[in-house]
Amino acid sequence: MNTVYLGVSLDGYIADRQGGLEWLHSPPNPNHDDFGFADFMARVDALVMGRNTFDTVLGFNCPWPYNKPVFVVSRTLTSVPDHLSDRVQLIQGEPVQICNELKTLGYSNLYIDGGVTVQRFLQAGLIDELILTQVPVLLGGGVPLFNELETPQQFELVDSEVLLNALVKSHYRRKQPPVDTSTE
């Protein structure tokens, strides 16, 4: 199962024009609720993220935030910081190859993160779930969540909830194409 779990602006961006994420915290969150992120992470085996997302996370002023293995998709990165060498590995290839390689390593529930990485996995038809929290802000530009697809993909709404009386968290699951029984 490959899942996207992201905050998104009303106009479909996951980062502003400078790659910033400060706007994600625009609604006050006095109780520091994680909105179900810890529960989500409990069912994930590993993360697959793009290099830009990795660089962004490295820039956070906090300890490494993930307790699961992280695989960074990059054609140009040759190493990870020494203090993360036991938690982060580099990986290359097309989304199908990456999924197959990680499955052979025992990772079948993947958290897919990062704009280009998500778009590549969507294009390959490899996103099973989208858990998107819509933040009431129009960025007017930035890093888009979605890009053009060769063919439409249908998702069904599993659940939707309003958080902090401001955010809308929606969980979608990809509809499987109907089984062709005409030849049976």
ABEGO torsion letter per residue (X at the ends): XBBBBBBBBAAGBABBAAGBAAAAAABBBAAGBAGGAAAAAAABABBBBBAAAAAAAAABBBBBABABBBBBBBAABABBBAAAAAABBBBBEBAAAAAAAAAAAGBABBBBBEAAAAAAAAAAGABABBBBBBBBBBAGEEBBABBBBABBBBBBBABBBBBGGABBBBBBBBBBBBBBAAAX
